[in-house]
Amino acid sequence: MVKFYESSFNYDYPFPAVSLAYFLRYPNPYAKHVLSTDVIDRHFDPSSQRLYTTRLHLKRSKLPPAVLKLLPKGILGSNSDTGQSYILEKSIVDVREGWMTTETKNLEWTGILSVIEKQRYKRPTLASPLGDPSREGLEDAKHGSTEVTTSTTFVSRFGQSGPRATKRRTGAAPAGKETAADMPEDDPPKKGFLSSWSTSSLQRTIEVIGMRRTRDALLKSKEGMNVVLGRLRSGGLVEVLEGMRRDREAMYGPEGPWKRAWKHANGAEDDE
């Protein structure tokens, strides 16, 4: 089963400001669950004048309680108690044409629910005179707008068995000599939990719960972007970086999350 969710909205800021804010959006007051962001790969293609970036976000996250109630005990193993999940993000920025595409997907619990979010940011067609993007920049952050289209796909494969293992015969086997390897394997029998619930209804329920949660997350994401854009408008890049520092201290204290974790693991806090 597959479900889709689409939405469109505008930021009242020019495209250069919005594309910069996207890469500087963590941390912010609406994303306190984001623990870290790492750039895995980044390169600029001179021929197309496009910037390609791959990042990995570590977030404090768990499966929604409503989903957990649908799953048999022990299916998640120890991963259900970690409270953390990784999100892979890929983006392409074309400043010359005035657009950016992003794709994010979860790397945890994919056997239960995969969420793939695609966004397209673009400058309105008549945003710059004569289509010159140089006329619209960070210094003009009080004017302009950026259109955003979001498309999210939810896929639940919970309860599905792997593809039936079959071995294609390259030639007919002699009569009476057919081996077990030539025979298709039987699908594993449904057990107690799945016997009372149809696989399709479970998948639909999980996808609907994921879609509701994603709608709420998109609203918070937009609010977080507006905070970063407001800082960019009021004080430029310096104010954005200072705001990030304040948010990080408010979330983890002046030492940051990793130093605190290291001190706790090594018993340093007890020595002070």
Disulfide bonds with the S-S distance in Angstrom:
none
